[in-house]
Amino acid sequence: MIGKRENTAPEGRGLTFWGQWAAAMGMLTLLLCALAKGNIGHIETQYRILALFTLLGSVPAYSLMRVYHKQHGYLVGVSRLLAGWLVLLSGLTVMAFVTKTSELFSREIIIIWAGAGYVIQACLFLPLHAISRRYHNKLQSERTSLIIGTGDLAQELADKLVRKRSEPLLGLVAADDHLHLDDSLYPLIGNLSHLRDLITEHRIRRLYIALPLSAAEQIEGLYIDLLDANVDVVWIPDLQSLKLLNHSVSDIAGLAAINLNESPLTSYPTAALTKAVLDRSVALLAILLLSPVLLGTALAVKLSSPGPALFKQKRHGWNGMVIKVWKFRSMRVHADTQVKQATRKDPRITRVGRFIRRTSIDELPQLFNVLQGCMSLVGPRPHAVAHNDYYTGKIDAYMARHRIKPGITGLAQISGCRGETETLDKMEKRVELDLAYINNWSFWLDIKILIKTPFTLLAKDIY
């Protein structure tokens, strides 16, 4: 089963977030006021406004970067704190530039505030995060649980509860009279006839029902029977046999809904907007900075062999829409009666083409595709329409990789899945990583992939 999108409440709604956020923002405001008063003698209006916009802007910035999440370790926590602080400062800088108010602020005050502000937040984060985790672990240790079920789903759930959530688990309860369990790390302590006694004797706080969908009537009966048992009852649907994509549980006007297949661009509209802003701003900046490389490459391609500098190929984009992907032409012009992947020592590739493919310079024109909005900086690589037609039906959920915009780089590319896919296994691995990216998509993941991409450009599988 493909990993699911965790549908927990955002950190910004929890005590963990608001407590640490309030302490950090309070210290930042005090620091800004102290710097302004120390340098100017009083706190001018623009600094009061800056403090207000810092408070307002920090909530979406820190929520987006998942700052203060209780599951983060200290190193990851301070790293995400730095990322959130930089996002916030970038937003404030853009706002000052647009409103032409940057000259109202003392550069000395702002630089000290930006640097010292992060140090203060990091120093506050360490003890507050430790207190938060200790409190959370204490609550977890008091919540002894039982799992009703003995199948693969129950075993997997037990692993996650014990190893990832550190939740005390008494054991498994069989849904029938079977009282023997082979090769299990977790004890089978009885069946349903013993359930009431187990709840009372061991002061069980939470029951997990992990039964197959075929036992729907039994699940309903269990739920009704346990209403007066003073215990939390959690149903874990058995969806192991389904290929799920970015799935979650939601509420539709009071009706529980399980989203089995959902695009991240529709399930996270705010974050998707942030992704689009990141894509187009970075693409525009990259085009400006790399314009000499773009012009030089276009000239070299033109002189290397007859034909256009750019090659445009139809490929599938978001939701299967056909788009034209731009690349620098790396092959001699030939009759393209059958779309064939490039291979090592491919005779169609020119000398200039071999270099620009080896360095991935041939992909740079796709920055214009990103500006057009039909591609993203990060996402599953788009394949030729003919290749998609070939692999559809041969690989499970192959076309599901188009539930998000295709990218110039992606998780598969930084994980070593580049070059020719001459075997079905290689394409299956690439699709597996593409779907893993969709299921775990976040703004932070995009940033990590963009940072790692330059280190993979000279991989031996690129040709």
DANORPE-V87699 format. One record per run of one state. SS is the DSSP state (hx for helix, st for strand, lp for the rest). FROM is the first residue (numbers start at 1). LEN is the number of residues. If there is no record, write none. Layout:
# DANORPE-V87699
ss->SS from->FROM len->LEN
ss->SS from->FROM len->LEN
This chain:
# DANORPE-V87699
ss->lp from->1 len->10
ss->hx from->11 len->3
ss->lp from->14 len->1
ss->hx from->15 len->26
ss->lp from->41 len->4
ss->hx from->45 len->20
ss->lp from->65 len->9
ss->hx from->74 len->26
ss->lp from->100 len->2
ss->hx from->102 len->3
ss->lp from->105 len->2
ss->hx from->107 len->35
ss->lp from->142 len->3
ss->st from->145 len->4
ss->lp from->149 len->3
ss->hx from->152 len->13
ss->lp from->165 len->4
ss->st from->169 len->6
ss->lp from->175 len->13
ss->st from->188 len->4
ss->hx from->192 len->10
ss->lp from->202 len->4
ss->st from->206 len->4
ss->lp from->210 len->3
ss->hx from->213 len->13
ss->lp from->226 len->6
ss->st from->232 len->4
ss->lp from->236 len->9
ss->st from->245 len->1
ss->lp from->246 len->2
ss->st from->248 len->5
ss->lp from->253 len->2
ss->st from->255 len->5
ss->lp from->260 len->1
ss->st from->261 len->1
ss->lp from->262 len->2
ss->hx from->264 len->4
ss->lp from->268 len->1
ss->hx from->269 len->21
ss->lp from->290 len->1
ss->hx from->291 len->14
ss->lp from->305 len->5
ss->st from->310 len->7
ss->lp from->317 len->1
ss->hx from->318 len->3
ss->lp from->321 len->1
ss->st from->322 len->7
ss->lp from->329 len->2
ss->st from->331 len->1
ss->lp from->332 len->17
ss->st from->349 len->1
ss->lp from->350 len->1
ss->hx from->351 len->8
ss->lp from->359 len->2
ss->hx from->361 len->3
ss->lp from->364 len->2
ss->hx from->366 len->7
ss->lp from->373 len->3
ss->st from->376 len->3
ss->lp from->379 len->5
ss->st from->384 len->1
ss->hx from->385 len->7
ss->st from->392 len->1
ss->lp from->393 len->2
ss->st from->395 len->1
ss->lp from->396 len->2
ss->hx from->398 len->5
ss->lp from->403 len->4
ss->st from->407 len->3
ss->lp from->410 len->1
ss->hx from->411 len->4
ss->lp from->415 len->9
ss->hx from->424 len->16
ss->lp from->440 len->3
ss->hx from->443 len->14
ss->lp from->457 len->7
